[in-house]
Amino acid sequence: MKPPKKWKMAVLIWLAIYPLITTVFAVFGKYLMMIEVLPLRTLCITIVLVPIMVFVLIPFLQKLLGGWLQK
């Protein structure tokens, strides 16, 4: 089985990350903005988002869109 085209993986990642980031900022944005140091705020966000992406959303979307990814 050959790997999916890069542009399709980019779409898949965008489909996962955009709603996830939007949800995190909608729910925790007020608290995140209390962290005044931007690199620390970014660290806090990515510590949560990267594992969710890698272990939950990307595998789910790959299974859901597997046929499209392999075309």
N, C-alpha and C positions, 0 to 999 in steps of 0.2 A: 504494500500500500504506500503510495507516495504522499508526502506531506501536502497540506492545503496550500493554495497560492497565498502569497504574503498579503495581498490586498484583502482577501477574504478573512484572514486572521486579524487584520487591522479592524475590519468591520465588526468581527466577533468581539474583540477586546473593547471596542467603543461601546457596543451594545451592553456590555457588562459594566464598564466603569462609569459611564455617564449617569445612569440611574442610581448607582451606588453612591457616587460622590454627591449627587443632588440630595439623596435621602439623608446622608450623614450631615450635610450642612443644614438641611431643613430641621433635623432633630437636635443636633448638637452645635449648630453654628454659633449660637449665643455664648456657649461655654468655650468653644474653640477660639473665638475672638478675644477671650480673656487672656489667652496666651499671647503676650505681646511680641515675643521673639519669633519671627517668621520661620526660621529653620526648626525650631522646637515644635511649633504648631504643625508644620509639615511632617515632622517625624511622628508626632502623635497620630496624625491621620493615616500615614502610610503603614504604621505598625498594625493598624486594624484592617485597612483596605487590602493590602497585598495578600495576606493569607486568605481572606474571603474570596478574592479574585482567583487565586491559584488553586485552592482546594474545593471551592464550591461553585462559583459562577462559571468559570471557563470550562470545567468538565461538564457541567449541566448544559451549557450552550453548545458545546461540541457534540454532545449526545443528541440534543434537540435539532441542531442544524447539520448533522453529520452528512446527510445526503447532499446538501448544497455545498458543503465544504469540499467534498470529493469530486464534484463535477468539474 
